[in-house]
Amino acid sequence: MSDTVAEILRLLTEHFGEDFQHYSLTLAAKRIAERVVQLRLPDVAAYHRYLNDNPSELSCLARMLRIRFSSFFRDTLQFELLGSVIIPSMLPGNTNGFFRAWSAACAGGEEACSLAIIIDEALQLLGLKTRVQIFATDIAEDALAEAEYGRYSTAAVAGVTLQRLNKYFIYDRTGYQISPRIKEMITYSRHDLLDPNTYAPPESLFGGFDLVSCRNFLMYLDSPGYLRVFDNLFRALNPYGVLLLGKAETVPDRYEPYLERMFDCGNLFRKRQMVRRS
């Protein structure tokens, strides 16, 4: 079965020009099994044949593999630490007048908006005029279109406090629109985290991020893919910059000397200044 799953991932890679072959075989097998049941096919081998006969099915499977789940202020503790401790301590020391962040695999934009909100709150608390640039990227163009639109259902904003809803969202009977104040902080663009030719969003020009968030994407990759993406995240992060990972994700052994865990909980890491030896 694993050979057939690997062959299906190869088909997706060739068809879309994106690297599906570093997705976890376990994850891919689960998603393919779901599709086999939906199509009432006997097994994975039959689904492989179905893909060859029905190329449009490749798009359906690709959407299933591209994890799209996100929510506002997902992992409350992590955002509480960011908003109350980390970001207020980082902003005053930012001498160039810019604070740059990257929300990688941003899905529908909930995480990027959450980051913008807590940064804006910190700026107001400290009375600072720092310019904020948040680069939010995803590989799925339909997800980016939703993020650009910035409109969310009542269910989607269930994790947002009433105070923040009133301040940062515009409500009508059909849902909540993110405020222009938050929207102007964020640039959405397509970026493939597994692309071997880039290490940061091209729109950011050179990386150089004070904050990088890549949560609950690495966990769906195989070991080589995990390392490839982590290499890029680390490279894009400024010295003393902060990295956010998902609860199930860890720092690879080779990077442990260069990333300091900031708290016992929260999966937040600070990049140490690397000293070159002469």
N, C-alpha and C positions, 0 to 999 in steps of 0.2 A: 504493500500500500504506500509506504513512504516513497518508493521510487516513482510511483504514479503521481503523487502529490508534488514531488520535485519537478517532474516533467510538466505538470500544469503550471507551476510557478515560472518555469522557463518559457512557456507559451505566453504568459502574461508579460514577461520581461521583453520578449521579442515584439509583441504587439504594441505595447505602450511606450517602449523605450525607457522604462523605469525599472529599477532593480527590485523585483519581487523575490529574487532568489535568496536574499538574506532575511526574508521573513521566517519566523519560527515555523518549522514543519508541523509542530504540534498545533499551533494556532491555525495554520492553513488547513490542516486536516479537519479540525473542528468546523471551520467555516464551510469547507467543501462538503462535509457530511450533512450540514444543515441544508445546503442546496440540493444535495442528492435526495433528501427526504421531500423537500418542496416540489421537486420535479418528478417524484415517484419513480426514480431510477433504481435499479437493483443494487448498484455498487459504484465505487469510485472509478473503476475502469470504464463503466458505461458512461459516466459523466465526462471522462476524458474524451471518449468518442463523440459525445454530444457537443463538446466544445469545438471539436474539429469540424463538425457539420453545421454548427450554429455560432459563427464568430461574434454575433451580438451578445452572446452570453458572457463573453470575456469582460465586458463592461459591468455587468451585474456582479460578477465575482470580484472584480477589482474594488467595487464600492463596498462589498462585504469585508474585504481584507483591510481597507483603509479605515482604521478605527476613528470614529467620528464623535464618540461620546465626550461631552464636556459640560461644565456647569459653572455658575458664578461662585467664586470663593470656595472652590472645591478643596477640601482639606482645610477646615476652619483654623486649626492650630497653626498651620504653615502660614496662612495669610495674616493671622494675628501677630505672629512673630515678625513677619515682614513689615506690617503696618505700624506696629507699636515700638519696635526696637531697631530693626535693621535699616530700613529706608531712612527714618529720621536721623540715624547716625551717619549715613552715607552722604546725604544731600549737602550738609554744611561744608564738607571737605571737598566738594566738587568745584574746583577752581576755574574750570574752563566754561562754566555756564551752561553745560549740557548734561543731561542724564539720559543714557542710552540703554534700552532694554530689548531683549529678543524673546518673543513668545513663539517657540518652535512647535510645529504640529498643533496649530491654534484652533483647528476645527471651526466652529461657528463664531469664534471671537469672544466667547465668554471669559476665558482666562486673560486675554489681552485687555479687555475692558476692566476686569477686576484689578489688574495691576495698575492701570491708569487711575482708577478711583483711589486706591490706597496711596499712590504717589501724590495725587492732587491733594488729598487730605493732609499728608505730611507737609507739603509745600505751604498750605494755608496755615497750618499749625505753627510752622517756623517763620512765616512771613517772607518766604523766598520767591524769587522770580525765575528760578532755574527752568531752562527750556527742556521739555521732555520729548524724546523720540522713542517710540515703541514700534519695533518692526515685528509684525505678526505674520507668520508664514505657514503654509500648508501645501500639500501636493494636490489636493482635491479642489478643482476650480469651483464646483458647486458649493462647497463649504465656504470658500473665500467670498463667493457672491453673497451668501447669507450674512457673513461677517461684515462685509461692506455695507449691506443694507442696514444692519444694526437694529433690527426689530425682533423682539422676543415675546413669547407667550407668557401668560400669567404663571403657568407651571414652570417655565424656564427660569423665572426670577424668584422662585420660592426660597432660595438661600440668601436673598438680599434683604437687609434690614429695611424697615419702613423709612427710616431717616435717609438712607442712601437712595431708596426708590424715589423719594420726593425730591432729592437734590440732583440726582444724576440721570433720571429717566423722565420721559414725557409719556404720560398715559392717555390712551383713549380706549374706547370700548373693545377694540380688537387686539390690544396688547401694549407693550412698552417699547418706546424708541429710546435708544441711548442718546444722551444729550450731545449737542455739537461740541461742548467743552471737552468731553472725553474723546469723541470721535477724532478731533483734530490732532490728538496726541499720537494716533496710531496710523501706521502705513501697512496695508495688507498687500502681500505679494505671494506668488507661487514659488516654492522652493522645495527641491527634493533633498531631504537630509542624507540620502544614500548616494547622491551624485558624487563620484570621486573627483570631479573637476572643480568643485566649489566647497568652501568651508563655512561660508556665511551668506546671508541674503545679498544678492548683487546690489540691491537698492541701498544697503548700508555701506557700500564701497569697500570697507576694510575691517568689518567686525568692530572690535573695540567696544565691547559692551560692559556696562557696569553691573548688569543683571541679565542672566540667561535662565529661562525656564523651559525645560523639556521634560514634561511629566507624563508618565504612562504611555510612552511610545517605545522607549528602549526595550521594555519588557516583552515586546512582541517580535523582537529580532533574534536571530541566531548569534552566536558568540562573535564571529568576524564582523557582522553587521553592527552589533552593539559597540564594538571597539572603534569601528570606522566613524560612526556618528559621534561617539564620545570624544574622539580625537578632535573633531571639528568644533564641538561645543567648547572644549577646553581652550583650543587655539583662539576662538572668537572672544573669549572672556578676558577683560583687563586684569592686571595684577590687583589683588584685593577685591576683585569683583565677586559677586555671589551667584552660585549655581543652585537651582531648584530641581530636584528629582522627585519622581513619584515614590509612593510608599514601598513599592515592591522592587525598586531599582537601587543599585549600589554603584559605588565608585570602583572601577577596575583597579586591580592591585598596583599596576604600573603608575597610577596617578595618586595613590594615597599619600606619598610624600609631599605632593604639591597642592593638595586640597585639604583644608582644615574643616572638620565638622564643627559647626557653630554652636549647636545645642545637642543635648542627648536625644531630642525628638525633633520632628519636623523635616528631616532630610534636606537640610540647608548647609551648603559648603562655601567657604571662602577660599579664593585662589591665593596662595602664598606668592610673595615676590620671589622670583627665581634669581639667585645670584650667580653670575657667570664667574667661573674660576679662571684666573689668568695663568 
